[in-house]
Amino acid sequence: MGFKVAIVGATGNVGREMLNILEERGFPVDEVVALASRRSLGTEVSFGDRTLKVKVLDTYDFSDTDLCIMSAGGNVSKEWSPKIGKQGCVVIDNSSAFRYDQDVPLIVPEVNPDAISGFSKKNIIANPNCSTAQLVVALKPLHDKARIKRVVVATYQSVSGAGKEGMDELFTQTRAVFVADPVEAKKFTKRIAFNVIPHIDVFLDDGFTKEEWKMVAETKKMLDPKIKLTATCVRVPVFIGHSEAVNIEFEDPITADEAREILRDAPGCLVIDKREDGGYATPIDSAGEDATYISRIREDSTVDNGLAMWIVSDNLRKGAALNAVQIAELLVERGLITPKKKAA
């Protein structure tokens, strides 16, 4: 018997990707339900060779649904995830609403799968921020080997991280530049076409943005609270795929060659690291792929036991939809959920 799965936010970029990945990976479903707000009622989305008509979240009964994958933003999740969990449906939430709740596990299956057992307190599991997910996939095996002390990250985040509106704005502005039309910034704080913006999410009192704070808090929660991390998060004119320039300081010695071999064997990682023209991964290489790509691995002589590297991943997949489906797979593999009995 398969599971009944609901996708909340099914009409968005990530929601559609979740439907694609559930089908691609052959997740054991008997029924998939696409949910969204009232304005999307009747919209059609694809699930394999099937077409699903979107239903309204507000009026949906989750009592016979096994799993809800939530990708509708923090405010919707704060209101609905606890209600859904109380109906006996396990929620995998893609927003930041519950990531820092001590009663909600924050999971990347390659990094901290054992933490998933804590989901039963609220029936909610949190998916990390897209920029954190790919980072910790690469950091985990290196941390196991040589204990990470400090990480310095500069991100190069694609516009799809800001949703369909972000992608539309890059397209519209790029076209406007070529035909000499006025360039309007609506979704982003400055023009994104042929530009980079060192600002993602709101500013905090210390001058960092919330996106940067998320990377710190989530890495500590999933990997090790002792790790010191600082980040500068930047939006770049790329449609899909986040990139990160990462400097790591370790407690114990580790060479670039050792790191390369460790990462080649690590789950979810793909090392592309030839010291030649084109011997590295770029965002366009990662688009539509599941792996976290790691390139430019080298020793950093400015600190003891230091390495530098370049990390690239499809933010709609590993940064969101793929990770959520992998969490669902982990629940099934460990026997933590079973399909509810069908009504007579």
C-alpha positions in Angstrom: 0.0 0.0 0.0 1.3 3.4 -1.0 1.0 6.8 0.8 -1.3 9.7 0.3 0.8 12.8 -0.1 -0.3 16.4 -0.2 1.9 19.2 -1.7 1.0 22.6 -0.4 2.2 25.4 -2.7 2.0 23.1 -5.7 1.8 25.9 -8.2 5.1 27.5 -7.2 8.6 26.7 -8.6 9.5 24.5 -5.7 6.1 22.8 -5.4 6.2 21.8 -9.1 9.8 20.5 -8.6 8.6 18.5 -5.6 5.9 16.8 -7.8 8.6 16.1 -10.5 11.0 14.6 -8.0 8.4 12.4 -6.2 7.6 10.9 -9.6 11.2 10.6 -10.8 12.3 8.8 -7.6 9.4 6.5 -7.6 8.2 7.5 -4.1 5.5 5.0 -3.0 2.3 7.0 -3.5 -1.3 5.9 -4.0 -2.5 9.4 -4.3 -1.0 12.9 -4.6 -3.0 16.0 -3.9 -2.0 19.4 -5.1 -3.0 22.3 -2.7 -2.6 26.0 -2.9 -4.5 29.2 -2.1 -8.0 30.1 -3.4 -6.6 32.1 -6.3 -5.0 28.9 -7.7 -8.2 26.8 -7.5 -8.6 24.7 -10.6 -5.1 25.4 -11.9 -3.5 22.2 -13.3 -0.1 20.8 -12.4 1.7 17.7 -13.7 2.6 14.6 -11.7 4.3 12.2 -14.2 1.8 11.6 -16.9 -1.1 12.6 -14.8 -2.6 16.1 -14.5 -3.7 17.2 -11.0 -6.3 19.9 -10.4 -5.3 22.2 -7.6 -7.5 22.2 -4.5 -7.8 24.8 -1.8 -5.7 24.4 1.4 -8.3 26.2 3.6 -11.0 23.5 3.1 -8.8 20.4 2.8 -9.2 17.6 5.4 -5.8 16.1 6.2 -7.1 13.3 8.5 -6.6 10.6 5.8 -3.3 12.1 4.4 0.0 10.5 5.5 2.4 13.2 4.5 2.3 16.9 3.7 5.2 18.6 2.0 4.8 22.3 2.6 6.2 24.9 0.3 3.9 27.9 0.7 6.0 30.3 2.8 6.6 30.9 6.5 3.3 32.6 7.3 1.2 29.8 5.8 3.3 27.2 7.5 3.1 28.9 10.9 -0.7 28.8 10.6 -1.2 25.4 9.0 1.7 23.1 9.9 0.7 22.6 13.6 -3.0 22.0 12.6 -2.0 19.5 9.9 0.4 17.7 12.4 -2.4 17.4 14.9 -4.5 15.5 12.3 -1.8 12.8 12.3 -0.3 13.9 9.0 3.5 14.4 9.1 4.6 17.8 7.7 7.9 18.4 5.9 8.2 22.2 5.9 10.3 24.0 3.4 10.0 27.4 5.1 12.0 29.0 7.9 8.9 28.8 10.3 10.1 25.9 12.4 13.8 25.5 11.6 14.9 26.9 15.0 12.3 25.2 17.1 14.0 22.7 19.4 11.1 20.3 19.1 11.3 20.2 15.3 14.2 18.3 13.7 16.1 20.2 10.9 17.3 17.6 8.5 19.6 17.0 5.6 19.6 13.2 5.2 23.3 13.0 4.2 24.3 15.0 7.3 22.1 14.2 10.4 19.6 11.5 9.5 19.4 10.2 13.1 17.8 13.5 14.3 14.6 12.7 12.4 13.4 10.5 15.2 12.4 13.7 17.1 9.7 14.6 14.6 6.8 13.0 16.6 6.7 15.8 19.2 4.9 18.1 16.7 4.7 15.9 13.5 6.8 18.5 11.8 10.2 18.2 10.1 12.0 21.3 8.8 13.9 21.6 5.6 17.0 23.9 5.8 17.6 27.1 3.8 18.8 26.4 0.2 22.2 27.9 0.8 22.8 25.9 4.0 21.7 22.6 2.5 24.4 22.4 -0.1 27.0 23.7 2.3 26.5 21.2 5.0 26.5 18.3 2.5 30.1 19.2 1.7 31.1 20.2 5.3 29.9 17.0 7.1 32.4 14.5 5.8 35.3 16.9 6.2 34.1 17.7 9.8 34.1 14.0 10.6 37.7 13.8 9.5 39.4 16.9 10.9 36.8 18.9 13.0 35.8 22.3 11.6 36.6 25.3 13.7 35.5 28.2 11.4 33.9 28.7 8.1 33.8 31.9 5.9 31.3 31.8 3.1 30.4 34.1 0.2 27.3 33.0 -1.7 26.3 33.7 -5.3 22.6 32.9 -5.2 20.4 32.6 -8.2 17.2 34.5 -8.7 15.0 31.4 -8.5 15.7 31.5 -4.7 13.3 34.5 -4.7 10.6 32.5 -6.6 9.0 32.9 -9.9 8.8 36.7 -9.5 12.6 36.8 -9.1 13.1 34.8 -12.3 10.6 36.9 -14.2 12.4 40.1 -13.0 15.8 39.0 -14.3 14.2 38.0 -17.7 12.3 41.3 -18.0 15.2 43.5 -17.0 17.6 41.7 -19.3 15.3 42.2 -22.3 14.8 45.8 -21.3 18.5 46.4 -21.3 18.9 45.0 -24.8 16.0 47.0 -26.3 16.9 50.2 -24.3 13.7 50.2 -22.3 13.5 51.5 -18.7 14.7 48.9 -16.2 12.4 48.6 -13.2 13.3 46.9 -9.9 10.3 45.4 -8.2 11.2 42.1 -6.5 14.8 43.1 -5.8 16.1 46.2 -4.1 18.3 47.1 -7.0 18.6 46.1 -10.7 19.6 42.4 -11.0 20.3 42.2 -14.7 24.1 42.5 -15.3 24.5 43.3 -11.6 25.0 41.6 -8.2 23.2 42.6 -5.0 24.8 42.0 -1.6 21.5 41.7 0.1 19.1 38.7 0.6 16.3 38.9 3.2 16.0 41.6 5.8 18.8 43.4 7.6 19.3 42.6 11.3 20.6 44.9 14.0 24.2 43.7 13.7 24.4 44.5 10.0 24.1 40.9 8.8 21.0 39.9 6.8 18.6 37.2 7.9 19.8 34.9 5.1 23.3 35.1 6.5 22.0 34.5 10.0 20.1 31.4 8.8 23.3 29.9 7.5 25.0 30.3 10.9 22.1 29.0 13.0 21.2 26.1 10.7 24.8 24.9 10.4 25.2 24.9 14.2 21.9 23.0 14.7 22.6 20.3 12.1 26.3 19.9 12.2 28.0 21.2 15.4 27.1 24.2 17.7 30.8 24.8 18.2 31.5 25.7 14.5 32.0 29.5 14.0 30.6 30.6 10.6 30.3 34.0 8.9 28.5 34.6 5.6 28.0 37.2 3.0 25.0 36.3 0.8 24.8 37.8 -2.7 22.1 37.6 -5.4 23.5 37.2 -8.9 21.9 37.2 -12.4 21.7 33.4 -12.7 18.3 31.7 -13.1 19.0 28.4 -11.3 21.9 27.2 -9.1 23.5 28.6 -6.0 27.3 28.9 -5.8 29.5 29.4 -2.7 33.1 30.3 -2.2 34.0 28.6 1.1 37.1 28.9 3.4 37.3 26.3 6.2 39.7 26.2 9.2 40.1 22.8 10.8 41.3 21.6 14.2 43.4 18.9 12.7 45.6 18.8 9.6 43.9 17.9 6.3 45.3 18.3 2.8 43.5 19.2 -0.4 44.2 15.7 -1.7 42.7 14.1 1.4 39.6 16.4 1.2 39.2 15.5 -2.5 39.2 11.8 -1.8 36.8 12.1 1.2 34.3 14.2 -0.8 34.5 11.8 -3.7 33.2 9.0 -1.4 30.7 11.2 0.4 26.9 10.8 -0.2 25.4 13.6 -2.3 28.7 15.0 -3.3 30.3 15.1 -6.8 33.8 16.3 -7.1 34.7 18.1 -10.4 38.2 19.5 -9.7 40.6 19.6 -12.6 43.2 22.4 -12.6 42.5 23.3 -16.2 40.1 25.5 -18.2 36.6 24.4 -17.5 37.6 21.8 -14.9 35.1 23.0 -12.4 31.3 23.1 -11.9 29.2 26.2 -12.6 25.5 26.8 -11.8 24.4 25.8 -15.2 26.0 22.4 -14.8 24.1 21.8 -11.6 20.6 22.8 -12.9 18.3 19.8 -13.0 20.9 17.6 -11.1 20.7 16.1 -7.6 24.4 16.3 -6.6 26.2 19.0 -4.7 29.2 19.8 -6.9 32.5 20.6 -5.3 35.4 22.2 -7.2 38.6 24.3 -6.7 39.7 22.4 -3.6 43.0 23.9 -2.4 44.9 24.5 0.7 44.6 28.0 2.3 48.0 29.1 3.6 46.6 32.1 5.5 45.5 29.9 8.4 46.6 26.6 10.0 44.8 23.6 8.6 42.9 25.7 6.1 41.1 24.7 2.9 39.3 26.7 0.2 36.7 25.3 -2.2 33.8 26.1 -4.5 30.4 24.5 -4.0 27.5 24.6 -6.5 24.0 23.0 -6.4 20.6 23.4 -7.9 18.8 25.4 -5.2 15.3 24.2 -6.3 16.4 20.6 -5.9 18.9 19.9 -3.2 18.2 23.3 -1.7 14.5 22.6 -1.4 12.4 20.0 -3.3 14.9 17.1 -3.4 15.9 17.4 0.2 12.2 17.4 1.2 11.6 14.2 -0.8 14.7 12.6 0.7 13.4 13.3 4.2 10.1 11.6 3.2 12.1 8.6 1.9 14.0 8.5 5.2 10.8 8.4 7.1 9.7 5.4 5.0 13.0 3.6 5.1 13.2 3.8 8.9 9.6 2.7 9.3 8.7 6.0 11.1 5.5 6.3 9.0 3.1 3.8 7.5 0.1 4.4 5.3 -3.1 5.1 7.1 -5.7 2.4 6.6 -8.2 3.2 3.9 -11.7 4.0 5.1 -14.1 1.1 4.5 
